[in-house]
Amino acid sequence: MLPPGITAVRGVLSAGRALADLTWLRVGGPAEWLFQPADLADLCSFLGALDPAVPVFPIGVGSNLIVRDGGLSGVVIRLGRGFNDIKISAPAAEPDDAGGDAPGIVTVGAAALDAHVARRAAEAGVDLAFLRTIPGTIGGAVRMNAGCYGSYIADHLDFVKCVTRQGQMITLTKADLGFAYRHTNLPEDWIVISAQLSAPRGQPAVLAQQMADQIARRDASQPTDARSAGSTFRNPAGYSSTGAVGDSHEQKAWWLIDQAGLRGARHGGAQMSPKHPNFLINADSATAADLEELGEDVRKRVLQATGFTLEWEIKRVGTTGPKKD
Ligand SMILES: Cc1cc2nc3c(=O)[nH]c(=O)nc-3n(C[C@H](O)[C@H](O)[C@H](O)COP(=O)(O)OP(=O)(O)OC[C@H]3O[C@@H](n4cnc5c(N)ncnc54)[C@H](O)[C@@H]3O)c2cc1C
């Protein structure tokens, strides 16, 4: 059976496809349908023909997702090979260029991995090193305004190309996307297909060293070998390290969780990492319910202990499964 409105596709369309192995946390139920379009034309014609009542949800590599145990209804769209091109233009500096080198321009498909983009850019002498330790795709990075080490994708984005739920191609500028901390106002069912980024120039060897240092710092402070989805909760808004109220996210969620005595807390197979308490990990065959229930309990107990309300950074999608006995 095919989704309503669909008669044929050139890509891969699977019914009841398990999603657990497509997410970093390795939990959750199936997608009613999973569509992996062959190319842009396939994606546009699929969405144009699909009954508008059917929900659509794009995923990248699931590094910021809890798919609930009951799975996702409608169509999950995952971009692959036809959408992972990386093109880099890094013109040589003009001899009379007093202001420094022109920025490098990176045009990249939404399925390209952030780490791969960072490496390829560095080899061409373009500094997108901050992307090296973010394990998602460019599509996920745009949606989440991913960032680290003081840089965000929003700082480098010129424009993105998207396909709307109706199957139309559209170009959105940075202003259209309304970037904020870990947020864009892109509709949930629009698919980012590519992005153009610009970034300052750098020496390839220096950038390679910087990325190696970042990886070492990550490995020292985060459970990078565990099944996680990165930071579980957003750093609360409005508090700087000096206590001044403003547009800042310097109050760290991990510190609040530590204050509440919840480093290492467990529920079923889920655990708040002993290494970094804002990382919720699948420590031992957790279900999505174990993970989400532990997260909700942490939110409640942090509020009681510190007065701060933590908000989820991990996206939780789908329906809950049957209750365990
Ligand atoms: C070990 C670890 C470390 C991490 N460190 C960081 C970090 O330093 N900084 C940071 O910002 N994040 C970090 N993360 C979180 C995560 O990697 C980012 O949020 C990443 O951008 C998610 O990309 P993804 O492709 O995995 O998206 P997914 O998790 O698959 O999806 C996340 C959201 O993006 C949307 N999405 C995905 N692809 C598309 C698309 N093509 N078009 C439209 N929407 C799309 C989904 O619908 C969903 O809403 C970390 C995660 C892990 C596991």
The ligand as a Gaussian input file, in Angstrom:
#p B3LYP/6-31G(d) Opt

LIG

0 1
 C       27.130000      13.686000      21.055000
 C       26.309000      14.861000      20.568000
 C       26.835000      16.144000      20.608000
 C       26.079000      17.230000      20.161000
 N       26.620000      18.485000      20.202000
 C       25.917000      19.538000      19.740000
 C       26.475000      20.853000      19.744000
 O       27.606000      21.075000      20.127000
 N       25.728000      21.869000      19.279000
 C       24.455000      21.674000      18.810000
 O       23.819000      22.651000      18.375000
 N       23.889000      20.440000      18.805000
 C       24.585000      19.377000      19.246000
 N       24.022000      18.127000      19.235000
 C       22.621000      17.962000      18.803000
 C       22.411000      17.657000      17.311000
 O       23.582000      17.062000      16.741000
 C       22.051000      18.911000      16.525000
 O       20.826000      19.463000      16.962000
 C       21.937000      18.633000      15.016000
 O       21.816000      19.853000      14.336000
 C       20.737000      17.736000      14.650000
 O       20.912000      17.339000      13.292000
 P       20.265000      15.979000      12.739000
 O       20.569000      15.913000      11.298000
 O       20.683000      14.837000      13.558000
 O       18.719000      16.289000      12.952000
 P       17.614000      15.330000      13.614000
 O       17.988000      15.024000      15.014000
 O       17.331000      14.198000      12.708000
 O       16.377000      16.322000      13.617000
 C       16.394000      17.457000      14.458000
 C       15.372000      18.476000      13.927000
 O       15.825000      18.923000      12.645000
 C       14.801000      18.721000      11.683000
 N       15.442000      18.388000      10.402000
 C       16.427000      17.487000      10.156000
 N       16.748000      17.496000       8.852000
 C       15.953000      18.419000       8.255000
 C       15.783000      18.880000       6.925000
 N       16.519000      18.421000       5.897000
 N       14.856000      19.842000       6.686000
 C       14.094000      20.351000       7.686000
 N       14.200000      19.949000       8.965000
 C       15.117000      18.988000       9.243000
 C       13.947000      17.581000      12.222000
 O       12.617000      17.656000      11.699000
 C       13.992000      17.874000      13.709000
 O       13.019000      18.852000      14.023000
 C       24.760000      17.023000      19.671000
 C       24.235000      15.712000      19.612000
 C       25.004000      14.644000      20.046000
 C       24.424000      13.252000      19.957000

